[in-house]
Amino acid sequence: EDLIIPQNVLANVGQMTSIPISGGTAPYIIADQMDVRVATVQISNAAQDIPSALKITGITAGETAVVIKDSSSPPKITNTNITINSSSYSVTFSCSTS
């Protein structure tokens, strides 16, 4: 069975997003990450009734990608592109004088 993970992930700075990992042979590992300054990426491997997931936390706006591989021999490999947007909220100040 192929290793399956969403190919494109969007998150915001300061936001933690979790996406499912399925297929292949657990446990899964992160083989490479292109730009560690943009996001932290961790794998939480399946435990009891909790499925495996890739946990992404946005650090700064930008793009990175991660390569995930499973434990089969030879390993199945896939990647996902991650885009981190600046904060999703904004503050507007309005002043009036009379």
Disulfide bonds with the S-S distance in Angstrom:
none
